Amino acid sequence: MEISSVRCLVARSGEMLGMYTLDLTFIDGAPHAVFEWEAGDDGESTPTYTTPLDTRFLERLPPGGEVSFQYRMSVEDPRPAS
């Protein structure tokens, strides 16, 4: 599984939390921001909380930076409120 990074504006329960850098991976060919990973018994990590990203708003950034992509829309944090 190829992992990149994406910078995006994150909201939770309708409240804007700010800009965050999240992992970015493709699930069934579609880009997803990963909020949380779960380590499996085999040592492989699996994304447990993700949100799909619309490719129209996903912009690749110039190479050499710490972040590979920028997302030009806000995303909702899918994790349960604690």
C-alpha positions as CSV (number, residue, x, y, z in Angstrom):
1,M,0.0,0.0,0.0
2,E,1.5,3.3,-1.1
3,I,1.3,6.1,1.5
4,S,1.7,9.8,0.8
5,S,0.7,12.8,2.8
6,V,-2.1,15.4,2.3
7,R,-2.6,18.8,3.9
8,C,-6.3,19.6,4.5
9,L,-8.7,21.6,6.6
10,V,-10.3,19.2,9.1
11,A,-13.7,19.6,10.8
12,R,-15.3,17.6,13.6
13,S,-19.0,17.7,14.4
14,G,-19.3,20.8,12.2
15,E,-16.5,22.7,14.0
16,M,-13.4,23.6,12.1
17,L,-10.3,22.2,13.9
18,G,-7.6,23.7,11.5
19,M,-5.1,22.5,8.9
20,Y,-3.7,19.0,9.4
21,T,-1.3,16.8,7.5
22,L,-2.7,13.3,7.2
23,D,-1.7,10.1,5.5
24,L,-3.1,9.6,2.0
25,T,-3.7,6.2,0.5
26,F,-5.8,4.8,-2.3
27,I,-8.5,2.3,-1.4
28,D,-10.1,0.5,-4.4
29,G,-8.4,3.2,-6.7
30,A,-9.9,6.2,-4.8
31,P,-7.9,8.6,-2.6
32,H,-8.6,8.5,1.1
33,A,-7.3,10.6,4.0
34,V,-6.3,8.3,6.9
35,F,-7.1,9.6,10.4
36,E,-6.1,6.4,12.3
37,W,-4.2,3.1,11.6
38,E,-4.6,-0.2,13.4
39,A,-1.6,-2.6,13.6
40,G,-2.5,-6.1,12.6
41,D,-1.1,-9.4,14.1
42,D,1.0,-9.8,11.0
43,G,2.7,-6.4,11.5
44,E,0.9,-4.8,8.7
45,S,-1.1,-1.6,9.5
46,T,-4.6,-1.1,8.2
47,P,-6.4,2.2,7.9
48,T,-9.3,2.1,10.3
49,Y,-10.7,5.7,10.1
50,T,-10.6,7.2,6.6
51,T,-12.6,9.7,4.6
52,P,-12.8,9.6,0.8
53,L,-11.4,12.6,-1.2
54,D,-12.8,14.0,-4.4
55,T,-10.0,14.0,-7.0
56,R,-11.3,17.4,-8.4
57,F,-10.0,19.0,-5.2
58,L,-6.8,17.0,-4.7
59,E,-3.7,18.9,-5.9
60,R,-0.2,17.4,-6.2
61,L,2.4,19.7,-4.7
62,P,5.9,20.1,-6.1
63,P,8.3,17.3,-5.3
64,G,10.8,17.7,-2.5
65,G,8.5,19.0,0.2
66,E,7.3,17.2,3.3
67,V,3.7,17.1,2.0
68,S,2.8,15.5,-1.4
69,F,-0.8,16.8,-1.8
70,Q,-3.1,19.5,-0.8
71,Y,-6.9,19.1,-0.6
72,R,-8.9,22.2,-1.4
73,M,-12.0,21.3,0.6
74,S,-12.6,20.6,4.2
75,V,-13.0,17.0,5.4
76,E,-14.9,15.7,8.4
77,D,-13.0,13.7,10.9
78,P,-14.8,10.3,10.9
79,R,-13.6,9.1,14.4
80,P,-16.2,9.0,17.1
81,A,-16.2,12.0,19.4
82,S,-14.6,11.1,22.8
